[in-house]
C-alpha cells in the first residue's frame, strides 16, 4: 500500500462553486472567462443558457442542450475514449487533441491514468498521490469544458469489482469471496469505500457490480461473481449499487445479459450460445439486473458479448429497449463491453462489415460504444449512417439524451472538477478502509471441514510448522486488472509467520507449481510429475518429516481462473493433489487452505484431510485472515455462494434447481451409475462453535394472494464455546403450482454474530413477489396453495420448518 492515514472516511458531496479557485490544474494556462458565481458559460456565448442554469428542470436543461448540438457533437457523446496506455497516447491534452474527433466532446474516458495492473504501458506519474491524479483529471476535464464548443463534461469511468481499479486503492477479496460473506452491510461498506475513492480521484462512473450468476463453475469468470443464486446476488448487488451511487458515482452493472452461461462453460473468444430457456432466463439470470434497476436506481449497465436465441445481446432491441427500458424503466445509459459491437461481425457473423454492427447496436438501444481502439472507428461510420438516413436523428437524440441525463444527475454541469484535492490523499486507502478490507478477508473464509477438531490450533501447540504449496507465498491472486494496483498483499506464509512470531519455527517449501508443462493436457488423464515438480514435492516431504504441522495452500492463480480461462476439469490444477497425497503419507496433521476462484472437486482431500479452509482470492489481508482462522483468533463464518460438485460430470449442478432435475438413483450418495450429491451444497459452511434454532413463528400463516408482507421469526442461540457468526437462511417451496417450480428458493438471510450462550431473535420478511411465479402465460402471479418454509444453515440443512397457506 502507498498511504496509511489515521483518519476516518469522509462523506464526499458535490457542491456548486463560485469560482475555479477551489480547483487545481496541471498546466498554468490562463483560465477561460466562463466561470461565474453560480454558473458556467459552457458554450462561451456570454449568457446563461437554460442547460447552464441549475434552477431549471432536468429535462428542460437536457432538451436545451440537445437543441444546440450538431451531429458531430451528438455522435461524440456515444463513444468511449480508452485512457492512457490503452488507446490514448497522451497523459494530458495536447495540441493534437484539437485535430481529433474528440474536439467535439466525448461520452466517457475509461481507466485514464489509473496505473493499470499488469500493463506497463499504463504506468504514469499522475496515478499517485491521489491528489495528483485528481489534478490531472481536472486538466483533462478542463479541455472538454473550455476548449470544446459546448463544453460538455466527460464521464470518467473505471473498473471496481475488487475495490477501485487504481494505483494504491483499497483492495478487497474477489466477488466470489464477498458472495461467501452473505453480509449485506459489508457489501455496502465496500461500495461506499470504492465510491468515495473513485469520486475524490476524479472518477464519476464505476463498472461494478458484476451480476452474472456462476452456475457453471468451469466458466473462467466464476471468480468475479457473487454466486449462483439469483436472490443472494440480487441482495448483495443492490447494496453495492446503492452504496456506490450515494457517493454521487454511477454504478454500471455488468454483463447484461445471460452472459455467464456460454455453451459448455466456455469463455475466451466464444462466450456465446447459452442453452437457457426463456423462463429460466427471466426467473434466474435477469433477476439480479431487474432488482438493481427497479430497487437500486441503477444508472449504468454494460451490454454483453453473447447472443441469446440467435440474437447478440448488444444488437438486441428486446434486451436493450423492451426489457431494460420499457419493462423495467431503466433511465441510465448502456455502454457496450469492449468489442461487443465489433463482435456482431467478428464473433456472431450477423453483419457484413463494422458499419453494419454500428447500425444494429444503436438501433437496438446501445448508448455508448467501448473498445480498445480509437473512438473515430465508431463515430465516423455512425455519422455516415445518420447522413444516409438509415439511423434517424430522433434515435441519436434519444441515445444522447440518456448520456446527458446521467451527466446532469452527476452534477457535472454545475461542478465539473474535483474540489479539495488534498482530501483525496486523506481518503484513498486510509486506516478505516484497511479495517474494512481486513474484515472482508476474514468474513469471506468458509470452513469446509474440521472432522477431528484440529482447528483452531493453539499458537504454541506445534513448534515446527511447514507452510507449503503454490499458494503459500503467492500474491498475484489478489492483484487483478479489474482491481487496485500496487497494493501490498500478504501471503499465507507471511500471515502465519507474523502471527506465530517466535512461538514456533515456520518453514517454507514450494511443494509444486500451480501447473507444469503437461497442463492442461493433464486434465484429460493422469501424468506423472515431471522432474522439476517431483523435486519440489520431494523437498516438501523432506521438510514435512521434520515438522509438527503442515499447512498446504493450493488452488488457483491468475493463470488458471479468470476472464478467458475456462476449464475442462474442476480438479486441483497440475500436480497439487500429488503434493497433498505425498504430505499425507508423512502422517503429520495437515490443514489444507484453498485459494481459488471456482469450486474445486477435492474429493480425495475431503475423504482424507480433516481440516479444510476455503479462502477464495482473499484480498490484501488474506494471509492475516487465514492465520487468524487457523490459530483461533477468528472463527470462520462464511457460507458457500456456489455449489461444489463432486465431479465435472455432474454439471450443470447448482442451486436453485427444478424439481427432480438433480434427483439421484437411490438414497445414498452413490447411485447405480452416477454420483448423486454435491461435495458441499449451496449455503454450506462450518464454525468452531454450534448454533441452535428454535421458536419459529410465521405471521400470518394464512393470507390472500394479495398479501403485502409475511413475517418469519425464530430464535438463534450460540450453544458452543466460541464467539461466532451464523448465517440463517430462509427457503420456501411451492408445493403445487401451474408450472414446474424449483425444489427450494432462497428468500431471506442474515449474518448474525453471537457470543457463547447468547441468543437473538431473527426476523425476516417475505414480500408478495417472494411467493410469485411466472405462469404458463409468462405473467408474474401469486397462486393459491401451500408454501413450505425452511429455516436452516444451508440449502440442505433444515433446522425449522413451517408453512404458509395462500387462499
C-alpha positions in Angstrom: 0.0 0.0 0.0 1.2 3.5 -0.6 -0.6 5.5 2.0 -1.9 5.0 5.5 -3.9 7.8 7.1 -5.1 7.7 10.7 -8.5 9.4 9.9 -12.0 8.2 9.3 -13.6 8.0 5.9 -15.3 11.3 4.9 -18.5 11.6 3.1 -18.0 13.4 -0.2 -20.7 15.5 -1.7 -20.7 17.5 -4.9 -21.4 21.2 -4.4 -21.6 24.2 -6.7 -18.7 26.5 -6.7 -18.3 30.2 -7.0 -15.1 30.3 -8.9 -12.5 27.8 -10.2 -10.1 28.9 -7.4 -11.1 25.8 -5.4 -9.7 23.5 -8.2 -6.2 22.9 -9.2 -4.8 22.0 -12.7 -1.6 20.7 -14.1 -1.0 23.4 -16.6 -0.6 27.1 -15.8 -2.5 28.4 -18.9 -4.8 31.3 -18.2 -8.3 30.2 -17.1 -11.1 30.8 -19.6 -13.5 33.6 -18.7 -16.5 31.3 -18.4 -16.8 30.8 -14.7 -19.3 32.8 -12.8 -20.6 32.9 -9.2 -23.4 30.4 -9.7 -23.0 29.0 -13.3 -20.5 28.2 -16.0 -20.8 29.6 -19.5 -20.1 26.2 -21.2 -20.9 27.4 -24.7 -19.0 30.6 -24.3 -21.8 32.9 -25.6 -21.6 35.2 -22.5 -25.2 34.5 -21.4 -26.7 31.9 -19.1 -28.4 29.3 -21.3 -31.1 27.0 -20.0 -28.7 24.0 -19.8 -26.3 26.1 -17.8 -28.9 27.0 -15.2 -29.1 24.7 -12.2 -32.5 26.0 -11.2 -34.1 24.7 -14.5 -35.8 21.3 -14.6 -33.6 18.4 -15.6 -35.4 17.5 -18.8 -35.6 21.2 -19.8 -31.8 21.5 -19.5 -31.2 18.3 -21.5 -33.6 19.4 -24.3 -32.0 22.8 -24.5 -28.5 21.3 -24.8 -29.5 18.8 -27.4 -31.2 21.6 -29.5 -27.8 23.3 -29.7 -25.7 20.2 -30.6 -24.5 19.4 -34.1 -24.5 15.8 -35.4 -20.7 15.7 -34.8 -21.2 16.7 -31.1 -24.0 14.2 -30.6 -22.2 11.3 -32.0 -19.1 12.1 -29.9 -21.3 11.5 -26.8 -21.9 8.0 -28.0 -18.3 6.7 -27.7 -15.7 5.8 -25.1 -12.1 7.0 -25.3 -9.9 4.5 -23.5 -7.3 6.2 -21.3 -3.6 6.5 -21.3 -1.7 3.3 -22.1 -4.7 1.7 -23.7 -5.8 3.9 -26.6 -4.8 7.4 -25.5 -1.1 8.1 -26.1 -1.2 11.4 -24.1 -1.5 11.7 -20.3 -2.8 15.2 -20.7 -4.4 17.2 -23.5 -2.0 18.3 -26.2 -2.3 20.3 -29.4 -3.2 17.2 -31.4 -6.5 16.9 -29.4 -7.9 19.8 -31.4 -7.4 17.7 -34.5 -9.0 14.6 -33.2 -12.7 13.6 -33.2 -13.0 14.4 -29.5 -12.5 18.1 -30.3 -16.3 17.9 -30.3 -16.5 16.2 -27.0 -16.7 12.5 -25.8 -19.1 10.4 -23.9 -16.7 8.9 -21.4 -13.0 8.3 -20.8 -12.2 4.9 -19.3 -9.3 3.9 -17.0 -7.4 7.1 -17.5 -4.1 7.5 -15.6 -5.1 4.7 -13.2 -1.8 2.8 -13.3 -3.5 -0.4 -14.5 -2.2 -3.7 -13.1 -0.2 -5.9 -15.5 0.0 -3.1 -18.1 3.4 -1.4 -18.0 2.2 0.9 -20.8 -0.3 2.4 -18.4 2.2 3.4 -15.8 2.0 7.2 -15.2 3.4 9.9 -13.0 -0.2 11.0 -12.3 -1.6 8.0 -10.7 -0.2 8.7 -7.2 -0.5 10.5 -4.9 -4.3 10.7 -5.2 -4.4 14.5 -5.2 -2.0 14.4 -8.2 -4.4 12.2 -10.1 -7.4 14.4 -9.3 -5.4 17.4 -10.5 -4.6 15.6 -13.8 -8.2 14.6 -14.3 -9.2 18.2 -13.8 -6.8 19.1 -16.5 -8.4 16.7 -18.9 -11.9 17.8 -18.0 -10.7 21.4 -18.5 -10.1 20.7 -22.2 -13.6 19.5 -22.7 -15.2 22.3 -20.7 -13.0 25.2 -22.0 -11.8 24.1 -25.4 -14.9 22.4 -27.0 -17.7 24.5 -28.4 -20.5 23.4 -26.0 -18.2 22.5 -23.1 -19.9 19.2 -22.3 -18.1 17.5 -19.4 -16.7 13.9 -19.6 -17.9 11.0 -17.5 -14.7 9.4 -16.2 -15.2 5.6 -15.9 -13.2 2.9 -14.2 -13.4 -0.8 -13.1 -14.3 -1.5 -9.5 -15.1 -5.1 -8.7 -12.4 -5.7 -6.1 -12.1 -2.1 -5.0 -11.3 0.7 -7.4 -9.0 -0.2 -10.3 -6.5 2.4 -9.4 -2.9 2.6 -8.2 -2.9 2.2 -4.4 -6.7 2.0 -3.9 -8.2 -0.2 -1.1 -8.2 -3.8 -2.2 -10.9 -6.3 -1.3 -11.4 -10.1 -2.0 -12.7 -11.2 -5.3 -16.5 -11.1 -5.7 -16.8 -14.9 -5.2 -15.3 -14.4 -1.7 -17.6 -11.4 -1.0 -20.5 -13.5 -2.0 -19.5 -16.1 0.6 -19.7 -13.5 3.3 -23.5 -13.3 2.9 -23.1 -9.9 4.5 -25.2 -7.1 3.0 -23.8 -4.5 5.4 -20.2 -5.4 4.5 -21.0 -5.1 0.8 -22.4 -1.7 1.5 -19.2 -0.7 3.3 -17.1 -1.9 0.4 -19.3 0.0 -2.1 -19.0 3.2 0.0 -15.2 3.0 0.1 -15.0 2.2 -3.6 -17.3 5.1 -4.5 -15.6 7.6 -2.2 -12.2 6.7 -3.5 -13.5 7.0 -7.1 -15.0 10.4 -6.6 -12.0 12.1 -4.9 -9.7 10.7 -7.6 -11.9 12.1 -10.3 -13.9 9.1 -11.5 -17.6 9.5 -11.8 -18.7 6.1 -13.0 -17.6 2.7 -11.7 -18.1 -0.6 -13.6 -19.4 -2.6 -10.7 -21.0 -4.9 -9.6 -20.8 -8.0 -11.7 -24.3 -9.6 -11.5 -23.6 -12.6 -13.6 -24.6 -15.9 -12.0 -21.9 -18.5 -11.6 -24.0 -21.5 -12.4 -21.3 -23.4 -14.4 -18.0 -23.5 -12.4 -16.0 -24.4 -15.5 -16.5 -20.8 -16.6 -13.4 -18.7 -16.0 -15.2 -15.6 -14.6 -16.8 -17.5 -11.8 -14.2 -15.8 -9.6 -15.8 -12.4 -10.4 -19.3 -13.4 -9.5 -21.1 -13.2 -6.1 -22.6 -16.6 -6.6 -25.0 -18.9 -8.4 -28.3 -17.9 -6.7 -30.4 -15.0 -8.1 -31.8 -13.9 -4.7 -28.4 -13.8 -3.0 -26.8 -12.0 -5.9 -29.7 -9.6 -6.2 -29.5 -8.6 -2.5 -25.7 -8.1 -2.5 -25.8 -6.4 -5.9 -28.4 -3.8 -4.8 -26.4 -3.0 -1.7 -23.3 -2.3 -3.9 -25.3 -0.2 -6.4 -26.8 2.0 -3.7 -23.6 2.4 -1.8 -21.7 3.5 -4.9 -24.4 5.8 -6.1 -24.9 7.6 -2.8 -21.3 8.8 -3.3 -22.5 10.5 -6.5 -20.8 7.9 -8.6 -22.7 6.0 -11.3 -22.8 2.2 -10.8 -22.6 0.4 -14.1 -23.6 -3.2 -13.6 -22.4 -6.0 -15.9 -22.7 -8.1 -18.0 -26.3 -7.7 -19.4 -27.5 -10.4 -20.1 -27.3 -14.2 -19.8 -23.5 -13.8 -20.2 -22.3 -16.4 -17.7 -23.8 -19.5 -19.4 -21.9 -20.0 -22.6 -22.1 -23.5 -24.1 -20.0 -25.9 -22.0 -18.9 -23.1 -19.7 -16.5 -21.9 -22.4 -15.3 -18.3 -22.5 -12.2 -17.0 -24.3 -13.4 -15.9 -27.7 -16.6 -17.9 -27.5 -18.8 -16.6 -24.7 -21.9 -17.4 -26.7 -24.8 -19.8 -27.3 -26.3 -20.0 -23.8 -28.7 -23.0 -23.6 -31.1 -21.2 -21.3 -34.9 -21.3 -21.7 -36.9 -18.1 -21.7 -38.4 -19.0 -18.3 -35.1 -19.7 -16.7 -33.7 -16.5 -18.2 -36.3 -14.4 -16.5 -36.5 -16.3 -13.2 -32.8 -16.8 -12.7 -30.4 -14.8 -14.9 -32.2 -11.5 -15.3 -33.4 -11.2 -11.7 -30.3 -9.5 -10.3 -30.4 -6.9 -13.1 -34.1 -6.2 -12.6 -33.6 -5.8 -8.9 -30.8 -3.3 -9.2 -32.7 -1.3 -11.8 -36.0 -1.2 -10.0 -34.9 -1.3 -6.4 -31.4 0.3 -6.6 -32.0 3.0 -9.2 -29.1 1.8 -11.4 -27.8 4.4 -13.7 -25.4 2.4 -15.9 -25.4 -1.1 -17.5 -22.9 -2.9 -19.7 -24.2 -4.9 -22.7 -22.6 -8.3 -23.0 -20.7 -10.2 -25.8 -23.0 -13.2 -26.0 -26.1 -14.0 -28.1 -29.5 -15.3 -26.8 -31.7 -17.4 -29.0 -29.6 -16.4 -32.0 -29.6 -12.6 -31.4 -26.5 -11.0 -30.0 -27.4 -9.0 -26.9 -25.6 -5.9 -28.0 -27.7 -5.9 -31.1 -30.9 -6.9 -29.4 -33.8 -4.5 -29.3 -35.6 -6.9 -27.0 -32.9 -6.7 -24.2 -31.7 -3.2 -24.6 -35.0 -1.5 -25.1 -38.1 -3.7 -24.5 -36.9 -5.4 -21.3 -34.4 -2.8 -19.9 -36.3 0.4 -20.6 -39.9 -0.4 -21.4 -40.5 -3.1 -18.8 -38.0 -2.2 -16.0 -37.9 1.6 -16.5 -34.2 2.0 -16.8 -33.2 5.7 -17.1 -29.4 5.5 -17.4 -27.2 4.7 -20.3 -26.0 1.4 -21.8 -22.3 1.0 -22.6 -21.0 -1.9 -24.6 -18.5 -4.3 -23.3 -15.2 -3.9 -25.2 -15.6 -5.4 -28.7 -19.2 -6.3 -28.1 -20.2 -4.1 -31.1 -17.5 -5.4 -33.4 -18.3 -8.9 -32.2 -21.6 -8.8 -34.1 -19.4 -9.3 -37.2 -16.3 -11.0 -35.8 -17.9 -13.4 -33.3 -21.5 -13.8 -34.4 -21.2 -13.1 -38.1 -24.6 -11.4 -38.4 -23.1 -8.2 -40.1 -21.0 -7.9 -43.3 -18.8 -5.1 -42.0 -18.3 -2.9 -38.9 -20.5 -0.2 -40.2 -23.4 -2.7 -40.1 -22.6 -3.6 -36.5 -22.8 0.1 -35.6 -26.3 0.3 -37.1 -27.5 -2.8 -35.4 -26.3 -1.9 -31.9 -27.5 1.7 -32.0 -30.9 0.8 -33.3 -31.2 -1.9 -30.6 -30.7 0.6 -27.8 -26.9 1.0 -27.2 -25.9 4.4 -26.0 -22.1 4.3 -25.8 -19.6 2.0 -27.6 -16.5 1.0 -25.8 -13.5 -0.7 -27.4 -9.7 -0.8 -27.3 -9.5 1.2 -30.5 -9.8 4.8 -31.4 -13.2 6.4 -30.9 -13.2 7.5 -34.5 -13.7 3.9 -35.5 -17.3 4.1 -34.2 -18.1 7.7 -34.5 -17.3 8.2 -38.2 -19.5 5.3 -39.5 -22.2 6.4 -37.1 -22.3 9.8 -38.8 -22.4 8.2 -42.2 -25.4 6.1 -41.2 -27.3 9.2 -40.0 -26.4 11.2 -43.1 -27.6 8.2 -45.2 -30.9 8.2 -43.4 -30.6 4.7 -42.0 -30.4 5.9 -38.4 -33.0 8.6 -37.7 -31.8 11.8 -35.9 -34.5 11.1 -33.4 -32.8 7.8 -32.4 -29.5 9.6 -32.0 -31.2 12.2 -29.8 -32.7 9.5 -27.6 -29.4 7.8 -27.1 -27.6 11.1 -26.4 -30.4 12.2 -24.0 -29.7 9.2 -21.8 -26.0 10.0 -21.6 -26.6 13.7 -20.9 -29.2 12.8 -18.2 -26.6 10.9 -16.3 -24.0 13.7 -16.6 -26.5 16.2 -15.3 -27.5 14.0 -12.4 -23.9 13.6 -11.5 -23.7 17.4 -11.2 -21.1 17.7 -14.0 -22.8 20.7 -15.5 -22.7 22.5 -12.1 -19.3 21.4 -10.7 -17.3 19.5 -13.4 -14.0 19.4 -11.5 -12.6 17.7 -8.4 -12.7 20.0 -5.4 -10.5 19.9 -2.4 -7.7 17.8 -3.9 -5.9 17.1 -0.6 -9.0 15.3 0.7 -8.1 12.6 -1.8 -4.8 11.9 0.0 -6.7 11.5 3.3 -9.3 9.2 1.9 -7.7 6.7 -0.5 -6.5 3.6 1.3 -6.8 5.1 4.8 -6.9 3.3 8.1 -10.7 2.8 8.2 -10.6 1.4 4.7 -7.9 -1.0 5.6 -10.0 -2.1 8.6 -13.0 -2.9 6.3 -10.7 -4.7 3.8 -9.4 -6.9 6.7 -12.9 -7.6 7.8 -13.8 -8.6 4.3 -10.9 -11.0 4.1 -12.0 -12.6 7.3 -15.6 -12.8 6.6 -15.0 -14.4 3.1 -13.5 -17.5 4.8 -15.5 -20.7 4.7 -14.7 -23.7 7.0 -15.3 -26.7 4.8 -14.2 -29.5 7.1 -12.9 -29.9 10.6 -13.8 -33.5 11.4 -11.1 -34.2 14.0 -11.4 -30.7 15.6 -7.7 -30.0 14.7 -8.8 -26.4 14.3 -8.5 -23.9 15.9 -4.9 -24.6 16.8 -3.2 -23.2 19.9 -0.4 -21.0 18.7 2.2 -22.7 20.8 1.0 -26.3 20.2 3.3 -27.1 17.3 6.9 -25.9 17.5 7.8 -26.6 13.8 5.3 -25.6 11.1 5.7 -26.2 7.4 3.8 -23.8 5.0 3.9 -25.2 1.5 2.1 -25.3 -1.8 2.0 -23.0 -4.8 -0.2 -20.5 -2.9 1.9 -20.4 0.2 3.8 -17.3 -0.9 1.8 -16.3 -4.0 0.1 -13.0 -4.0 -1.0 -12.4 -7.6 -4.4 -14.0 -7.0 -5.3 -10.8 -5.2 -4.0 -8.3 -7.8 -6.4 -8.1 -10.7 -6.5 -5.9 -13.8 -10.1 -5.2 -12.5 -8.9 -4.0 -9.1 -6.2 -1.9 -7.4 -2.6 -1.9 -8.5 0.5 -1.7 -6.3 -1.0 -2.9 -3.0 0.9 -4.9 -0.6 -0.8 -8.3 -0.5 0.1 -10.5 2.5 0.7 -14.2 1.6 -0.4 -17.2 3.6 3.2 -17.8 4.6 3.8 -14.2 5.8 0.5 -14.2 7.6 1.3 -17.3 9.6 4.9 -16.3 10.2 3.8 -12.9 11.5 1.0 -14.4 13.7 3.1 -17.1 15.5 6.1 -14.8 15.9 8.8 -16.5 18.0 6.4 -19.1 19.4 7.1 -21.6 16.5 9.6 -22.1 13.7 7.9 -21.6 10.4 9.5 -23.2 7.3 8.6 -22.8 3.6 8.7 -25.2 0.7 7.4 -24.6 -2.8 5.8 -28.0 -2.9 4.9 -27.7 -6.6 3.9 -25.1 -9.1 0.3 -24.3 -10.0 0.7 -26.3 -13.1 3.6 -27.9 -15.1 4.4 -28.4 -18.8 1.8 -31.1 -19.1 -1.1 -28.9 -18.2 -3.9 -28.6 -19.3 -3.4 -32.0 -21.1 -3.2 -33.5 -17.7 -6.9 -32.5 -17.3 -7.6 -35.5 -19.6 -5.6 -38.2 -17.9 -3.1 -38.6 -15.1 0.5 -37.7 -16.0 3.4 -38.4 -13.7 5.0 -35.2 -12.3 8.0 -34.1 -14.4 11.5 -33.8 -12.9 11.0 -30.2 -11.7 7.7 -30.8 -10.0 8.9 -34.1 -8.4 11.9 -32.3 -6.9 9.6 -29.7 -5.4 7.4 -32.5 -3.9 10.4 -34.4 -2.5 11.7 -31.2 -0.9 8.3 -30.5 0.8 8.1 -34.1 2.0 11.6 -33.9 3.5 10.7 -30.7 5.4 7.3 -32.1 6.4 9.0 -35.1 8.2 10.9 -32.6 10.4 7.7 -30.6 11.1 4.9 -31.0 13.6 2.2 -29.3 11.5 1.7 -28.9 7.7 -0.3 -26.1 6.2 -0.6 -26.5 2.5 -2.0 -23.7 0.4 -3.3 -24.8 -3.1 -5.7 -23.8 -5.7 -5.6 -21.1 -8.5 -3.7 -18.1 -9.6 -4.5 -15.6 -12.4 -3.3 -18.2 -15.0 -5.8 -20.9 -14.1 -9.0 -18.9 -13.4 -10.4 -15.6 -14.6 -11.5 -14.0 -17.8 -10.9 -16.3 -20.8 -9.8 -19.1 -18.6 -12.5 -21.8 -18.7 -11.5 -25.3 -17.8 -12.4 -28.9 -18.7 -11.9 -30.1 -15.1 -12.6 -29.0 -11.6 -9.7 -30.9 -10.0 -6.8 -29.1 -8.5 -4.6 -28.0 -11.4 -1.2 -29.6 -12.2 0.4 -31.7 -9.5 -1.2 -30.1 -6.5 -3.1 -33.2 -5.5 0.1 -35.3 -5.9 1.7 -32.9 -3.4 -1.1 -33.3 -0.8 -1.0 -37.1 -1.1 2.7 -37.2 -0.6 2.4 -35.0 2.5 -0.4 -37.1 3.8 1.8 -40.2 3.8 4.1 -38.5 6.4 1.3 -38.9 9.0 1.6 -35.3 10.2 -1.5 -33.2 10.8 -2.5 -31.2 7.8 -4.6 -28.1 7.2 -5.5 -27.5 3.5 -6.1 -23.9 2.6 -7.9 -23.4 -0.7 -7.1 -20.1 -2.5 -9.1 -20.4 -5.7 -11.6 -18.7 -8.0 -14.1 -21.5 -8.7 -15.4 -24.6 -6.9 -12.9 -27.5 -6.9 -13.8 -31.2 -6.9 -11.5 -32.0 -4.0 -12.9 -35.5 -3.3 -9.7 -37.1 -2.2 -8.9 -34.2 0.1 -12.4 -34.3 1.6 -12.0 -38.1 2.3 -8.5 -37.9 3.8 -7.7 -34.5 5.2 -9.5 -33.5 8.4 -9.3 -29.7 8.1 -10.0 -27.6 5.0 -10.5 -23.8 4.8 -11.9 -22.1 1.7 -10.2 -18.6 1.3 -11.1 -17.8 -2.3 -9.0 -14.9 -3.6 -8.9 -13.2 -0.2 -7.5 -9.7 -0.9 -4.6 -7.8 0.5 -5.1 -9.1 4.1 -5.8 -12.7 3.1 -2.7 -14.1 4.8 -3.5 -12.5 8.1 -7.1 -13.6 7.9 -6.1 -17.2 7.2 -3.6 -17.2 10.0 -6.2 -15.9 12.4 -8.6 -18.6 11.4 -6.1 -21.4 11.8 -5.0 -20.3 15.2 -8.3 -19.3 16.6 -8.1 -15.5 16.7 -11.1 -15.5 14.2 -13.9 -18.0 13.8 -14.7 -18.6 10.1 -18.4 -18.0 9.5 -18.8 -17.7 5.7 -21.2 -19.8 3.7 -20.7 -21.1 0.1 -22.4 -19.0 -2.5 -21.9 -21.7 -5.1 -22.3 -25.5 -5.0 -19.2 -27.6 -5.1 -19.9 -30.5 -7.5 -18.1 -33.8 -6.8 -17.1 -34.0 -10.5 -17.3 -32.0 -13.7 -19.5 -34.8 -15.0 -22.4 -33.6 -12.8 -22.5 -30.1 -14.4 -24.9 -28.4 -14.5 -25.3 -29.0 -10.8 -26.3 -25.9 -8.9 -28.9 -24.1 -6.8 -31.8 -23.5 -7.2 -32.8 -26.4 -9.4 -36.1 -27.6 -10.8 -38.0 -30.4 -9.1 -36.4 -33.8 -9.8 -33.7 -32.3 -12.1 -30.9 -33.2 -9.7 -32.6 -36.3 -8.2 -30.4 -39.3 -7.6 -30.7 -43.0 -8.2 -31.2 -44.1 -4.6 -31.0 -42.9 -1.0 -27.2 -42.9 -0.8 -24.6 -40.6 -2.4 -23.7 -43.2 -4.9 -26.4 -44.4 -7.3 -26.4 -47.3 -9.8 -24.4 -45.4 -12.4 -23.6 -42.0 -11.0 -22.7 -39.9 -8.0 -25.8 -38.1 -6.8 -24.9 -35.4 -4.3 -22.8 -32.3 -4.0 -19.5 -32.3 -2.3 -20.6 -29.1 -0.5 -24.0 -27.7 -1.1 -25.0 -24.1 -1.6 -25.1 -22.1 1.7 -22.8 -24.6 3.4 -20.1 -23.5 5.9 -19.0 -24.8 9.3 -17.9 -23.0 12.5 -15.8 -23.6 15.6 -19.0 -23.2 17.6 -22.5 -24.6 17.4 -25.9 -22.9 16.9 -29.4 -23.9 18.0 -32.6 -22.8 16.1 -36.0 -22.6 17.9 -39.4 -21.0 18.2 -40.4 -20.5 14.6 -43.2 -18.0 14.2 -45.0 -17.1 10.9 -47.3 -14.2 10.8 -49.8 -14.6 9.2 -49.8 -18.3 8.5 -52.8 -17.9 6.1 -53.4 -15.0 3.8 -55.0 -14.0 0.5 -52.8 -13.8 -2.6 -52.6 -10.0 -2.4 -50.9 -10.1 0.9 -48.2 -7.5 1.2 -45.8 -9.0 3.8 -45.4 -12.1 5.9 -43.1 -12.1 8.9 -41.0 -15.1 9.8 -39.1 -15.0 13.1 -37.2 -17.5 15.2 -34.5 -17.7 17.9 -30.9 -18.4 17.2 -28.5 -19.3 20.1 -24.8 -19.9 20.2 -24.5 -23.2 22.2 -20.8 -23.6 21.8 -17.6 -22.3 23.4 -16.5 -19.7 20.8 -17.9 -16.5 19.6 -19.0 -17.0 16.0 -21.1 -16.0 13.0 -24.1 -17.9 11.7 -26.0 -17.2 8.5 -29.6 -18.5 9.0 -31.2 -18.9 5.6 -34.9 -18.8 4.7 -36.1 -21.0 1.9 -39.6 -21.6 0.6 -41.1 -24.3 -1.5 -44.3 -24.0 -3.6 -46.0 -27.4 -3.0 -48.1 -27.4 -6.1 -48.2 -24.9 -9.0 -49.4 -24.5 -12.5 -45.9 -24.7 -13.8 -42.8 -26.7 -12.7 -41.1 -24.7 -9.9 -37.9 -25.0 -8.0 -37.4 -27.5 -5.2 -36.5 -24.6 -2.9 -35.8 -20.9 -3.4 -33.8 -18.7 -1.1 -35.9 -15.8 0.2 -34.0 -14.4 3.2 -30.7 -14.5 5.1 -28.8 -12.6 7.8 -25.3 -12.9 9.1 -25.5 -12.9 12.9 -22.6 -12.7 15.4 -23.2 -14.3 18.8 -21.1 -14.8 21.9 -21.1 -18.2 23.7 -24.6 -18.6 25.3 -26.0 -15.5 23.5 -29.5 -15.8 21.9 -31.1 -13.5 19.4 -34.5 -13.3 17.7 -34.1 -13.1 14.0 -36.8 -11.7 11.9 -37.2 -11.9 8.1 -39.9 -10.6 5.9 -41.4 -12.1 2.8 -42.9 -9.8 0.2 -45.7 -10.8 -2.2 -43.1 -11.2 -5.0 -41.2 -13.8 -3.0 -44.2 -16.1 -3.4 -44.8 -15.4 -7.0 -44.0 -17.3 -10.2 -44.2 -16.9 -13.9 -47.3 -18.7 -15.0 -47.8 -20.6 -18.3 -48.5 -17.2 -20.0 -45.3 -15.8 -18.5 -47.2 -13.5 -16.3 -46.0 -13.0 -12.7 -48.7 -14.1 -10.3 -49.1 -15.4 -6.7 -51.1 -18.6 -7.0 -53.2 -20.0 -4.1 -51.7 -23.0 -2.3 -49.3 -24.3 0.4 -45.8 -22.9 0.7 -43.4 -24.8 2.9 -41.0 -22.6 4.9 -37.5 -23.9 5.8 -35.0 -22.2 8.1 -31.6 -23.7 8.1 -27.8 -23.4 8.0 -27.6 -24.3 4.3 -29.8 -25.3 1.4 -29.6 -28.9 2.7 -29.6 -28.3 6.4 -33.1 -27.6 7.6 -33.4 -26.7 11.2 -37.0 -25.4 11.4 -40.0 -26.0 9.1 -43.4 -24.4 8.8 -45.9 -23.4 6.1 -47.9 -20.6 4.6 -51.3 -21.0 3.1 -52.3 -18.6 0.3 -56.0 -18.6 -0.4 
